[in-house]
Amino acid sequence: MMRTTLAACAAALIAAAAAPDCAQAQTRPSAAAPAANLRVGAARVDITPAQGDLPGNYTGVNDNVFARAIVVGNGSTKAAMITVDIGGMSTETWTNVARRAERLGIPTANLILTATHTHSVPRLSGQAFEDKVFQAIEDANSRLQPAVMDYGTGVSYVNVNRNIIDPENRRWWEGPNYEGVSDKTVAVVRFRTPDGKPIAVFYNYALHAVTNGQLDMISGDVPGEASRYLEATLGGDAVAVWSNGAGGDQNPIYFNQTYELRDIRIAEYATRGEDISNSMPPGGVGLDRNDPRVALLMEQQRNLTRSYGALLAEEVLHVSRDGMERPSASDGIFGAQKEVSCPGRRRTNTGRGGYAGEYVDADPINIRLSFLLVGDVAIGGVNGEVFNQIARRYKAESPLKHTIFSSLTNGTAGSGYIPNDAAYGQYTFEVLSSRLKPGCAETAIVDGLLDLMEGVEVVPPRRR
């Protein structure tokens, strides 16, 4: 692969004989550049819906939800990392917010806009919602100040692979698979003033935010709890931005929806003549909240959410105290995006798990890939719910040491879940509902992100 370096472009521009692609390469950074120009700002904006705007099945607000943003600049360009406490981010919302962010000097290629995928917030959209997300970016941009950036990793065991063989019927179902693929890494990117005052922390973990889902109340779930815990601990105006890892097949390790609450719901529907043993109504639909047992189990789930958030936050703090590497020597910023296409399918039968799906061919599915390098930290993003093994492969094949995988980023693919190739042999609800044919997405995502990464000077071309 032929690549034009910054030095070559600069010489060509001086000679007034630059090649056509040199203009595009002018902002390509050297990852070895000094960090003297690094500036960072952070902000959060409350996006909690008003009581009158809640969907009919929502009974109130358990905890407020936010849009959180970090903006990074180096004097030549800027980047933004934003995460919103919402079930999913529509492509329209991403497009509109990205267009507005360009007015602040943040190119669309340098924007990472992620949903926490909390199952306790409806999929907000529209002008008022977009205004709040953009406000978080605008406020963060207005607070840019000299900063030091560093990186570290820890581990947390609050997630677990959620696809397992049911011990009774020997079919695939949702439950904690302690032997299944599950990346326990907590990646931490810390931003501080030169004298050590916290500005922001960007942390990444693979977990489905589902624990409070059956409450039918607005909640940021585990990501919201963890970020609030961190912000209270860091103090001042510090902002903690959750980054969603590849949690498509990762649940909290203790999740009662797969146990007694599921059995209670199945029994309640059976009294009405409905069999939901191989399906799952949304939220807490069908559960009698006046039943003391149901109320107890739901309260325990609420308490577990707080515990998971505290445990994750404490690991981030532990890494910040004892696990950070030397501050980045680079203030480089580089972003790139592309789409890859995979064959599509449409399911013609039903059932949540345990039985083979039946399909017909459908239109190809486009998947957006995003790559952002800030300093010496590389973030690869995908706009879908990605299985853990794909992220593990991407990080293993990345030539850059500090590599993070971010799912549900920059819009929504029409794919549903994105399983790794080997997972297609499992009749799980994620695989059954995926609109992607097997054999394409895993390699298309990994190779596509690695191709985008080659835009950075220090990354050599891969052997083809």
N, C-alpha and C positions, 0 to 999 in steps of 0.2 A: 504494500500500500504506500503510495507517494503521499507525503505530508509536507506542508510548507511551514517552516519554523518562524517564530517571531523575528529572530535576527535576520533571516533571509528577507522577510517582508519589509522590515525596517530599511534594510539596505536598498531594496528595490524602490521603496517609496521615496527615499532620498534622491535616488537617481531618476525619479519620475518615470520609472519603467516597471511599475509593479504589475505582477500578473493578476488576472481577474479575481483569483481567490484570495489574494493578499488582504484586500479590504475586509473580508470576512474574518481573517485570522488576526487582525490587529488587537482584538480583545483577548486572544488566547494567552493565558498566563504562563509564566514559568513557575512551577511548583517550588522552585528553590529561591524565589524572590524573598527579600526580607519582609518581616511582618510590621515594619514601622508605620505603615499607613492603615492598618486594620482599625476599623471603627464599627461599633455594634450598638444597636438600640433594640429594646423589647417592650411589648405592651400586651395587655389583654383587655377584651371588651365583653361585657355580659350580653349573651344572646338568648337568655331564658325567655321563652314565649310567655305572653300574658295569659292569665287564666282563661280569658274569653277566646283565645286563639288555639287552645288545645284541642286535638281531635277528640271525638266522642268517647273513646275508650280510656282516655287519660283522666285521672282523678285529681291531679294536683302536681306540685313540685316537691320532689325529695331533696334535691340540691341544685343550685344554680349551675348553668353551663356557659361556656366561654369560647371565644375565638382568641387564640394566643399567637403572637407573631414575633419573630426575630428577624431583623434586617441587618445585613452585613455589607459594608462598603470598603473600598480600598483606594478611593480617589479617582479611579478610572471607571469602575462599574459597581453594581450592587447585586445582592441576592437576597431572597426572602424565604424563610421557612415558617409556614403557618399551619397550625392544626386546630380544627374546629370540633367541638363536642357535638357530633351529629352522626346519624346513622350512615349516611353516604353523601358524597359531594357530587352533584350533577355536573356533567360536562359543560352545560350552559353556564352554571355558576362559576366554574373554574375559568371559562373563557372570558366572561365579563369582568371578573376580579383581576385576572391577569392583564387584560387590556387597560384597566384603570391603573394598575401598578406600574405600567410602563411610563406613565406620566411622572412617576417619582424616580425615574432612572433605573427601574428594575426590569430588565428584559424578561419576556415570557419564558425563555429558555432557562433563566436563573430563578424560577419560582417553583417551590415545592409546597403545594396546597393539599393537605391531608385531612381526612375524616378519622376521628377516633373509632368510629363504627360502634358507638354505644347503641345498644338495642333499646335504650330508654329515652330516645329523642326522635321525633318524627323527622323525615327527610325534608328539612326546611329549604325554601327556595324563594325567589322573588327579589324585587328591588330593595325592600327594607332589610332583608337578611344580607344581601350582598353589601349594602351600605355598612353594616356592622363589621363584616369580615374585612372590608377595605379600610375601615376606620382603625382596626388593629394594626394593619400594615402601615397606614399613614402615621399613627401615633408612634410606632416603633421607629419609623424613618426620621421623625422629628427629634428623637432622643439619641441619635448617633453620637458616640463618644469614643475616644481612644480605648482600645481593648486588647486583652491578652486571651488567646484561645488555646485550650489543651484538650486532650482526649484520653479516655481510659475505659476499661471494660470490667464488669463484674458478672455475677451469676445470680439468678433467682429461680426458685422452684415452685412458683405459684401457677405456672402453666403446665399443661400436659396434652399429649396427643389425644384427640377426642374420638378416634375411630377404633372400635374394638369388636371382637366377636361376642355376641350375647351368649352367656354360659348356658342359658336354657334352650334356646332354639338353634344355636350354633350359626347364626346369621349376623352380618355386620349391623352394628347399631352405634348410637352415640353414647360414649362412656369413657372413663379415664383409662387410657392405654399406657401403662407405665413403661412398657418396652417400645413404644412407638417413637418415631422421629420427633424430636422436640428440642429446639435450640433454646438453651437457658440463658443466653448472653444478654446482659444489659449493657448497651453501649451508651457512653456519656460524653457529650461535648459541652465543655464549660467555657463561659465567657465572663471575664472579670475586667475591672478597670486596672490600670497599671499598678495601683496601690492595693489591689486585692479585693475591692468591693464587688459583690456579685451583681452581674447584669442579667444573665440568663443561663439556663441549662437546657440543652436539647438532648433528650434521652429516648432510646429505642428499645422496644421489647415486643415479642410476638405473643399476643393474647387477644382472644375474643372478649369484648366488653359486654358480657351477657348476664352477669350475676343479678343485677337488679331488674332484668327485663320483664319478669312476671309481676312486678309491682304496679305496672301501668302508671308510673309517675315519672316526670322529667328527672333525669339523672345523668351525670357524666360517667357513672359507673366507675370502674377501677382507674381508668386514666384521669378522670376528674378528681378522684380522691387523692391519687398520687401527686398530681400537680399542685393541688391546694396544700397538701402536707409540705411539699418542697418549698413552695412560696412562703408559707408561714415560717419555716425554719430559716430560709435564706434572708428573709426580712426585706424591708424597704420596698422598692419597686421591682425586685427581681421576678422574672417570669420563667416558669417551667413548662416547656413545650414537649408534649408526648409525641413520639414518632411511632407509627404503627408498623411493627415488623410483619413477617409473613405468618399471620395468625389464622389463615383460612381453615386449618385443621387443628387449632390450638384453643382449648377451653381453660378456664380456671380449674385447678385440680379438684376442688370440692364444689360441685354444682348440682343442687338438689333437683333441678328440672329433669335430670336424667334418672332420678330415683323415685322418692316417695311422691313428690309433687306430680310427676308424670303418671304414676299409678293412680293417684287420687283423681286426676283429670280424666283418665281413661274410664274409671269407674263412674264418674259423674255423667259423662257423655253416654255411657252404656245405659243408664237409667232412662235416657231419652231416646233410646233405640239407635244411637249413632256409634259406630266403631271407629275410633281414632287411634287404634293401637299401632298403625303404621303411618301416622301423620302427626302434625303438631300445629294446633291453632296458634296464632300470633299472641305474644305477650302472655297475659294471665287470663285470656278469654276462656270462660267455662269453669273457672275456679270460684268456689263460694268463699268469699273473704270473711263471711260471718262464721265460718267453721273455725273453731279455736285451733285445730291442728294446722289448717292452712295458714292462719294468721301467724302462728308460732314459726312455721317453716319459712314464711316470707320475711319475718323479722330477723331470723337467723341469717338469711341470705343478705339482707341489708347490712348486718354486722360483719359478715364475711367480706363484703365489698370494702368496708372501711379497713379491715385487716389487710386485705391484699394490697390496697393502696399504700398503707403505711409500710408494709414489708418492701414493696418496690421502691418507695421513696427512700427508705433507710439504706437500701443497697446503693442507690444513686449517691447518697451522702457518704456512704462508706467508700465508694470509688473516688469520690471527690476529695476525701481526706487522705487516702492511702494508695490509690491506684492510678493516679494521673501520670501520664508521661510528660516529658519536657514540653514546654509551650511550643506551639507551631512556629517555625521560622518563616512561614509563608503567609502572605496576604493575598495569594492568588484566588481568583474567582473564575470559574468556567462552568457554563451550563450548555446542555444539548438535549434535544428531544427527537423522537422518531416514532413512527407507527410500524408494527409488524402485523401480518395477517395470517390467520390460521383457519383451516376448514371448519365449518360450523355444522351443527346438528340440531334437530328438534325432537324432544321426547314425545312419544305417543301413548305411553302408559303412565300409571301413577304409582305412588308408594314412596315413603320416606327412606326406607332402607331395607336391605336384606335380600332383595330380589333384583334380577337383571333388568336393566332398562331396555326399552325398544325405541328406535330412532329412525328418522328419515333425514336425508340431506337438507341442509339449510344454507343460507348465505354465509360467506366467510365472516369471521369476527376480527375486527381491528383492535389491537391492544396498544395503548400509548406507553412508551418507555421514556423515562426522564433520568438525566444524569446531572448531578450538581457536585462540583468540587469547591469546597471552601477551605482555604488553607491546605492542610494535608488530610482532610476528611472527605471521603467520596461517598455520596448518597445515590443509590440507584432506586428509582421509583417505578411502580407499575400501577395502572388504574384499575385494579381488580383485587379480589380476595385470593391470595396466592398461598399455595401449600408450602409448608416449612422447608421441605427438601429442596425446592427451587432456590430459596434464599441461601441455604447452606451451600449449594453448589456454586452459586454466584460469588459468594464471599470466598470460597475455597479457590476459585479460578481467578479472582481479581489479583492483578499485579500490585495493587496498592494496599498497604498494611491496614489502614484505617478505613474499612469499607462497611457501609451500613445499607440495609435493604429496607425500603419503605413501600408498603402496600397502600391500596386505596388512595392513590396520589394522582392529582391533576385530572379529575374527572372520573367517569365511570364507564368501564368497558361493557359491552353487551354480552359478556361471556358467562355471567354468573361466576361460580367458583372456578379457579384455575388450578387443577390438580397437577402434580408431577406425573411423569409417564407411568411409573410403576403403580401409582395409586389407582389407575383405571381398572386394575384387577379386583378392586374392592367395591362391593355394592353398598356404598355409603351414600347418605343423602346429598353430600357435596358433589360426589362424582356423578350420581344419577341426574342431578339437576344441572350440571355443567353443560353449556351450549357449545363446548369445544370438542371436536373429535380428538381422540388420543393421538399421541405421537408428534405433536407440533409445538405446543406452547412452551414446554420446559426449555428446550434448546433455543427456540426463537427469543425467549426472554433473556436467557443467560448470554447467548452470543450477541444479541442486540445491545444489551447494556455494556458488554465488554467492547463492542465496536464504538459506542459513544465515548467510552472512556479513553479511547485512543486519540481523541482530540487534545488530550493533555500532553505537553511536551515530554514529560518524563516517562510516559508510558510507551514502550516500543510496540511496533506492529506485531500482532500475533502471527505465528506460522499457520498458514492455511492448508 
